[in-house]
Amino acid sequence: MRTVGLMEFMIPAARKKFYQEYRKYVVEENKDFIFLESKIKAKVKYRNLTKENKLRIPSFVEYIS
């Protein structure tokens, strides 16, 4: 599993849709994070990549079917 970033903000409608679906895809949880299978596809915009190849300032755009 490779983490590429942490997205903290989503528009309310997208967040509601996510909360209705995400439990099906939980792989691991700890006190800080929930790790999901890569089944939910979304378009995310970001400023650039960090030195560690993480997304800088990722922002949700839309779900992809």
N, C-alpha and C positions, 0 to 999 in steps of 0.2 A: 504494500500500500504506500502510495507517495502523496503527501500533502503538498498542494501548490499554493495555498493561501487560506485566508479566513475572511469570509464575507459576513459583515455584521449588519448590513442594512438591506432590506427588501421592501418594496411597496406593500401595503397591507393586503391587497388582493392576492398577490403572489405568495405572501407568507401564509395566508389562510389555506391556499391550495397545497402548499408544502406540508403544513401540519396535518392535513388530511391523509397524506400519503407516506410520510417518511418512516413510520414505524415498521413498515414492511421491509425496509432496506438496512436496518441497523445491524452492524457487524460487531461493534465493540463500543463500550461506554466507559468513561471514567468520570471523576468528579467535575472535570472541566469541559470535556468534549464528548460529542456523539459522532462516531465514525460510521459512514454509510457506504453501501455498495455503490458502484458507479452506474446506477440505473436511471437516475433522474438527470435528464439532460437540460442544460440551460445555457443561454448565451450570457456571457459575463464580459463587461468591459473593464479594463484596467489601465493604469498609467504606463507602466513598464514592468520589467522583471528586476528583482533585487539581485545582489551578488550570489545569493543562495538559490536562485531560480524560483523564487516565490512571486506571486502576483502582488504588485504594489497598488494599493487602494482599489481592490476589486469591487465592482458594483453590478448588481443583477439587472439584466435587460429584459429577458423573456424566457419562457420555457420552450423547448424544442421537442416536437413530437417524434 
